[in-house]
Amino acid sequence: MQRRLFSLSAAAALLLSAGMVSAQTKWDLAAAYPATNFHSENLVQFANDIDKATGGKLKITVHAGASLFKAPEIKRAVQGGQVQAGEIIFANFQNEWQIYGADGLPFLADSYDESNKLYKAQKPLVEKKLAEQGMKLLYAVAWPPQGVYTKKPLNSAADLKGVKWRAYSPATSRIAELVGAQPVTVQAAELSQALATGVVEATMTSGATGVDSKLYENLKYYYDLQAWLPKNAVLVNSKAFDALDKATQEAVLNAAAQAELRGLEASKRVNTDSLAKLKANGVQVLPPPAQLKADMKKVGDTMQQEWITKAGPEGKALIDAFQKP
């Protein structure tokens, strides 16, 4: 009788243990930027917050530095369920759908306040599109304002003619074409090597990426144009999200809201710190000469008109909503 009771209690313990194991859900989150980048650090905090809020029920492993998928592959991987979640930069996907590239248009939104205003106009459209593609937007965080890094000093856009220009999005490729530079598509993870081997001689990116990729080792001038503030967005596969119980879904959404606020403050802080680090490493951080600024503003105006033509009524409605007082 005792032996039978022991067997029954052992079986019950095994069933309970199996239930506890099955109750824990594990997600992988693919990210393209280094583990030390503020976006990646924010992702880790986001995952930790969810772990804590759910009592370990949902565990998210962040794979930084393009270690799971390269930047252009992440959206498709989330959409196809190869990975439950991922972080993308919206501007990379402008060719797929023009609205994704709105925050990559030069001089449309050129401050944190303007960037936030543009995001409010863009967000409902993006959420609808992502839902159609089987994904959900969890949160988005702007990069610091973008400037131009070069090996030589610039006075005007004419000084960029023929220069090997690193592009990471359709917008940055188009800028190169309009100023007569040679666009070379290079993602953040390969940027250091491209500079060291002479594949790239100039780029337009943030102070944060300048520090992450040690651009100061090869590029000695940074013109703080504050041209635009592209956003990174964290997406989740809709089926993976819908499979969670309501309490866990709420925990994810609450952690996402906190991550969006925390990420914005980190972006502002990193912008200041990065420019100081660039200077400390021998980079001349300069305001753009008047002619360069005027030339690049003209490039921005051309690109905005091209974008509205391609984006159609949807794009015009977005710009109108953004420009409302």
C-alpha positions in Angstrom: 0.0 0.0 0.0 2.9 2.3 1.0 4.7 1.5 -2.2 1.6 2.3 -4.3 1.0 5.6 -2.5 4.7 6.5 -3.1 4.3 5.8 -6.8 1.2 7.9 -7.0 2.8 10.8 -5.3 5.9 10.5 -7.5 3.7 10.5 -10.6 1.8 13.6 -9.3 5.1 15.4 -8.7 6.3 14.6 -12.2 3.0 15.9 -13.7 3.2 19.1 -11.6 6.8 19.6 -12.7 5.9 19.0 -16.3 3.0 21.5 -16.0 5.4 24.1 -14.5 7.9 23.6 -17.4 5.1 23.9 -20.0 3.8 27.0 -18.3 7.1 28.8 -19.1 7.3 30.4 -22.5 10.7 31.3 -24.1 11.1 33.9 -26.8 14.2 34.9 -28.8 14.5 38.5 -29.8 16.8 39.3 -32.7 18.7 42.7 -32.7 21.3 44.1 -35.1 23.2 46.5 -32.9 26.1 45.8 -30.4 25.2 44.7 -26.9 26.7 47.9 -25.6 24.4 50.1 -27.7 21.7 51.9 -25.8 18.9 50.3 -27.8 20.3 46.8 -27.0 20.7 47.7 -23.3 17.1 48.9 -23.3 16.0 45.5 -24.9 17.7 43.6 -22.1 16.0 45.7 -19.4 12.7 45.2 -21.3 13.3 41.4 -21.1 14.2 41.6 -17.5 11.1 43.6 -16.6 8.9 41.0 -18.3 10.7 38.2 -16.5 10.1 39.9 -13.2 6.5 40.9 -13.9 5.5 37.4 -15.0 7.4 35.6 -12.3 9.6 33.9 -14.9 6.6 32.8 -17.0 7.9 34.5 -20.1 11.7 34.5 -20.7 13.1 36.6 -23.5 16.6 36.1 -24.7 18.1 39.1 -26.6 20.5 38.2 -29.4 22.4 41.5 -30.1 25.0 42.3 -32.7 23.2 40.6 -35.6 24.2 37.3 -34.0 20.9 35.6 -34.9 19.8 37.5 -38.1 21.4 40.4 -40.0 19.5 43.7 -39.8 17.7 43.4 -43.2 16.5 39.8 -42.3 15.0 40.5 -38.9 11.6 41.7 -40.0 11.0 38.7 -42.3 12.2 36.4 -39.5 9.6 37.8 -37.1 6.9 37.8 -39.7 7.6 34.2 -40.7 7.8 33.0 -37.1 11.5 32.0 -37.3 11.9 34.2 -34.2 9.2 35.5 -31.9 10.4 39.1 -31.7 12.9 41.4 -33.2 14.2 45.0 -33.4 14.3 46.8 -36.8 15.1 50.3 -38.0 12.0 51.5 -39.8 13.9 53.4 -42.5 15.5 50.1 -43.8 12.1 49.0 -45.1 11.0 52.1 -47.1 11.2 50.2 -50.4 8.7 47.7 -49.1 6.2 50.4 -48.0 7.0 54.1 -48.1 5.4 55.0 -44.8 8.1 52.9 -43.0 10.7 55.5 -44.3 8.9 58.7 -43.1 11.3 59.2 -40.2 14.3 58.8 -42.5 13.4 61.9 -44.6 16.1 64.6 -44.2 15.0 67.7 -42.3 11.3 66.6 -42.0 11.6 66.0 -38.2 14.9 67.3 -37.0 14.5 67.3 -33.2 13.3 64.9 -30.5 10.0 66.9 -30.2 9.4 66.8 -33.9 10.4 63.1 -34.1 7.8 62.3 -31.4 5.2 64.3 -33.3 5.9 62.4 -36.5 5.8 59.1 -34.7 2.3 59.9 -33.4 1.1 60.5 -37.0 3.0 57.5 -38.4 2.1 55.0 -35.6 -1.6 54.1 -36.5 -0.6 53.5 -40.1 2.4 51.3 -39.1 0.3 49.3 -36.6 -2.3 48.6 -39.2 0.3 47.5 -41.8 2.2 45.3 -39.3 -1.1 43.6 -38.2 -1.8 42.8 -41.9 1.7 41.2 -42.0 1.1 39.1 -38.9 3.1 41.3 -36.4 2.5 43.7 -33.6 4.5 46.9 -32.7 5.6 46.9 -29.1 7.5 50.1 -28.9 9.8 52.4 -30.8 12.8 54.6 -29.8 14.5 57.4 -31.9 18.2 57.4 -32.6 20.1 60.6 -31.8 20.1 63.2 -34.7 22.1 62.2 -37.8 25.2 64.0 -39.0 27.9 63.5 -41.6 31.2 61.8 -40.9 34.1 62.3 -43.3 37.9 61.9 -43.7 38.3 65.5 -45.0 36.6 68.8 -44.2 33.5 69.8 -46.0 32.3 73.3 -47.1 29.4 72.2 -49.3 27.7 69.1 -50.8 30.0 69.4 -53.8 32.9 68.2 -51.6 31.1 64.8 -51.4 31.2 64.2 -55.1 32.8 60.8 -55.9 33.2 59.9 -52.2 32.4 56.3 -51.1 29.3 56.9 -49.0 28.0 54.2 -46.6 24.3 53.7 -47.0 22.1 51.7 -44.7 18.6 52.6 -46.0 16.9 53.7 -49.3 17.0 57.3 -48.0 20.8 57.3 -47.3 21.4 55.8 -50.7 19.3 58.5 -52.4 21.2 61.3 -50.5 24.4 59.9 -52.0 23.0 59.9 -55.5 21.8 63.5 -55.1 25.1 64.8 -53.9 27.1 62.8 -56.4 28.7 60.4 -53.9 29.0 56.6 -54.5 26.5 54.7 -52.3 27.8 51.5 -50.7 25.3 49.5 -48.6 26.9 48.5 -45.3 25.1 47.6 -42.1 26.2 48.7 -38.7 27.8 45.3 -37.8 30.2 45.5 -40.8 30.9 49.3 -40.7 34.2 49.2 -38.9 35.7 46.7 -41.3 34.4 48.7 -44.3 36.1 51.8 -43.1 39.4 50.1 -42.3 39.6 48.5 -45.8 38.6 51.7 -47.6 35.3 50.5 -48.8 33.7 53.5 -47.1 35.0 57.1 -46.8 32.0 58.9 -45.4 28.6 58.2 -43.8 25.6 59.9 -42.4 24.6 58.5 -39.0 24.4 59.4 -35.3 27.0 60.1 -32.7 26.0 56.9 -31.0 26.8 54.7 -34.0 30.0 56.8 -34.4 31.1 55.6 -31.0 29.8 52.0 -31.3 31.6 51.5 -34.6 34.7 53.5 -33.5 34.4 55.7 -36.6 37.0 58.0 -34.9 39.7 55.5 -36.0 39.2 56.4 -39.6 37.0 59.5 -39.9 38.1 62.7 -38.3 35.2 65.2 -39.0 31.6 65.1 -37.8 29.2 67.7 -39.0 26.2 67.9 -36.6 23.5 68.4 -39.2 20.7 67.0 -37.0 19.1 65.9 -40.3 16.6 63.3 -39.0 16.0 60.9 -36.1 15.3 57.4 -37.4 13.5 55.0 -35.1 14.2 51.5 -34.0 11.0 49.5 -33.5 10.5 46.3 -31.5 8.1 43.9 -33.2 6.5 40.6 -32.1 5.0 37.9 -34.1 1.2 38.1 -33.6 0.7 34.4 -33.1 3.4 34.3 -30.5 1.8 37.3 -28.7 -1.8 36.0 -29.0 -0.7 32.6 -27.5 0.2 34.3 -24.2 -2.5 34.5 -21.5 -4.0 38.0 -20.8 -1.9 38.7 -17.7 1.3 38.0 -19.6 0.2 40.1 -22.6 -0.4 43.0 -20.2 3.0 42.5 -18.6 4.6 42.7 -22.1 2.7 45.8 -23.1 3.4 47.6 -19.8 7.1 46.8 -20.1 7.0 48.0 -23.7 5.5 51.4 -22.6 8.3 51.7 -20.0 11.0 50.8 -22.5 9.7 53.5 -24.9 10.0 56.2 -22.3 13.3 54.9 -20.9 14.7 54.6 -24.5 13.9 58.2 -25.3 15.7 59.5 -22.3 18.7 57.2 -23.0 18.8 58.5 -26.6 19.0 62.1 -25.4 21.7 61.2 -22.9 23.7 59.1 -25.4 23.6 62.0 -27.9 25.4 64.3 -25.5 27.8 61.6 -24.3 28.7 60.4 -27.8 29.6 63.8 -29.1 31.9 64.2 -26.1 33.5 60.8 -26.7 34.0 61.6 -30.4 35.9 64.8 -29.4 37.9 62.9 -26.8 39.0 60.6 -29.6 40.2 63.3 -31.9 37.1 63.9 -34.1 36.4 67.5 -34.9 32.7 67.9 -34.0 31.5 70.9 -36.0 28.3 72.8 -36.9 27.6 72.4 -40.7 28.9 75.3 -42.8 26.1 77.5 -44.2 26.5 76.2 -47.7 26.6 72.5 -46.7 23.4 73.0 -44.6 21.6 74.8 -47.5 22.7 72.1 -50.0 21.5 69.3 -47.7 18.2 71.1 -47.0 17.7 71.2 -50.8 18.4 67.4 -50.9 15.8 67.0 -48.2 13.2 69.0 -50.0 13.7 66.9 -53.2 13.5 63.6 -51.2 10.3 64.7 -49.5 8.6 65.5 -52.8 9.7 62.2 -54.2 8.5 60.4 -51.1 5.0 62.0 -51.2 4.7 61.0 -54.9 5.6 57.4 -54.2 3.6 57.2 -50.9 0.4 58.7 -52.5 -2.6 59.9 -50.5 -1.5 57.9 -47.5 1.8 59.7 -47.4 0.3 63.1 -47.9 -2.2 62.5 -45.1 0.7 61.5 -42.8 2.7 64.7 -43.7 -0.4 66.9 -43.3 -1.2 65.3 -39.8 2.5 65.8 -38.8 2.5 69.5 -40.0 -0.7 70.5 -38.2 0.0 73.1 -35.5 
